[in-house]
Amino acid sequence: MSKEIDRIKLRRWRKRGFYSETVLVKLLHKKGYYAVRVPVSNPSLNPLPDIMARKGKHSYAFEVKNATYYAYFPKQQIDKLFRFLHEFIPAENEYKHAVVAAHLGKRWLFKEISWGDWEKNKLPDKVRILKRDRGNLNIDTTYT
């Protein structure tokens, strides 16, 4: 009985993530980005973001969380964004952006993580986004 309940909870949790990823892709399209959800992104060690996007010369790797008040992004997930950008996007680092995105109710908050932190192996153990925070990336006015 408890295994069945655990499966139901897991399915609900995955649907929330899928929903937020799908909503973000649509939002990015509306803002003039080319964006796709990576359907095989998972908790594995493969360097895959939840969403890949591009606008002009700039490429973005997004890790997406659905939450009510706060979202945590572990160091391993942030590292995967940088590894993806480093290994698969042939451009200068100034055109590649690792972004954590929190879907907090109807509100989105975006935080771009610094290349310098990754290159110096100084990523934080986790990045936290609170509902009352301000992100450091505005998808309306960002790079073109």
N, C-alpha and C positions, 0 to 999 in steps of 0.2 A: 504494500500500500504506500509506504513512504517513498519508494523508488518511483512510483507513478506520479506522486505529487512533485518530486524533484524534477522529473521530466517536463511536467507542465510548467513549472517555474522557469526552467531553462528555455523552453520554447517562447514563453512570454518575454523573457529578457532578450533573447535574440531578435524577436519581432520589433522590440523597441529600438534596438540598434539599427536594424534594417530600415525602419520607418524614418529615423533621423537622417541616415545616410541618403535615402531617397529624396527627402525634403531638401537637404543641402545641395544635392546635385541640381534639382530644379531651381533653387534659389540662385546658384552660381550661373546656370544657363540664362536666367532672367537678367543677371548683371553683366552679361557679355562674355562669360568664360566658356571654354570648352571643358566639360567635366564628365567623368564616368565614375561609377561605383566599382570597386574591385570586389567581385563576388566571392573570391577565394580568400579574402583577408581573414585571418584567423589568429588564434593565440599561439601559432607556431613561431619558430625562429626565422621564417622566411621574411625578407625585408619588403613587406607589402603594406601600403597604406590602405585606409578604408576608401579614400577617394583620391583620384588624381585629377588635376585641373591645369589649364593653361590659359593665359591671357597675354597676348602679344608675345614677347620673348620670355616671359616669366612662367615657370612651372611650379606647381604646388603639390605637396603631399599632405593630406589631411588625416588626422586621427580623430574620430568622432565619438562623443559620449552623449547619451541621453540621461538627464538627471533632473531633479526638482530644484535643489538649492545649490549643490556644488558637484564638481566632477574632478576626479583624480586621474592623472595620466602617468603611469609608471615609467621609470627611466628606460626600461627595455622597449616599450612601445615608441618612445620618442627616438631612441637610437635607430629603430627600424625605419623611421621616416628618413633620417639622414642617410642611412645605408642605401635605401632605395634611390634617393636623389643622387647620391655619389656614384653608385654603380650603374644606373640605368639612364640618367639624363645627361647627355653630353653638352653641358653648358658651363659657363663660369658660375661660381657659387652665388654671386650677386643676383643671378636670375633664378635661383632655386630656393624654395621656401618650405620649411617644415612648420606645419601649423597644427595646433590642437584646437578643436572646436567643441564647445559645449552647447548642447541644445537644452535650454532651461525653460521648459514650458513653451511660450511663444517667442522667447528671446534667444538669440544666438550670441555667443561671445567667442572671439577668435584671438589666439595668442600665438604669435610667431616666435619660434625658438631660435636663438642665435647660433650661427655657424661656428663662431669663435668658441663657444662653450663645447660644442661637439668635437672640434678639432683639437682642443686642449684637454679633452677627456674630463670636462668639468660640468657635465649635465647634472642637474639636480636629481635626487633619488625619485622624486615625483613632482609633477607640476599640478597645482591646484587652481581651479577656476571657481570662484564663488559668484552667485547670482548678482551680488552688489558690485562686483569688480567691473573694471573697464578693460576691454581687450586692447592689445597694441596693434591690431590689424583691422582695418576697415575695408571690407570687400567692395564698397561703393567707390572709394577714392584711391584704392591701391594701384600698384604699378600697371602701366599700360604698354 
